[in-house]
Each structure stands twice: as C-alpha cells, then as structure tokens.
Amino acid sequence: MISQQNWKLLEAFLLEIGVQPEHLAGKGLRESCSRYLELLLEKNKEVNLTSIRDFETATWKHLADSLALLALEPLGGVLDW
C-alpha cells in the first residue's frame, strides 16, 4: 500500500501542477492505485515490464506520471478504476 506520507506528497505534487482536487478525492483511489502497482510489480517478476523494482520508485515514476495527465484533461475525472 502507498504509505500515507507518500500519498500526501503525491497529492501535493499533483495539486501543484494543476490537477483539480475533486479528481483526487475519489473513494478508494489510494487503494486502487496501490493495487495497480502491486499487480504491476508482481507481474514484472515474470515478464520484464519495467526496470523499476520497488514500490516507492514505482509510485513516483509510474503513478505520478500517469496521474499528472489529469492536469491536461478537460474532463479530468474520466478514469476507469
């Protein structure tokens, strides 16, 4: 699970670059993002999907990059979790 501290840092970063607060307020967003990273890193042990091997780095290099696109999306909250 993404630690509370890292989640707060991630939220602060995303807000700073222009992501609207309501796009980060989804119920279970932190849990869903954590589960995605868990599955990615687990499958990465079988198939080389990414060179990133640890959860914290994956949070910043995969998740932050992906969620940052919300700042550019006029519909913002249209994500399929």
Secondary structure, 3 states (H helix, E strand, C coil): CCCHHHHHHHHHHHHHCCCCHHHHCCCCHHHHHHHHHHHHHHHHCCCCCCCCCCHHHHHHHHHHHHHHHHHCCCCCCCCCC
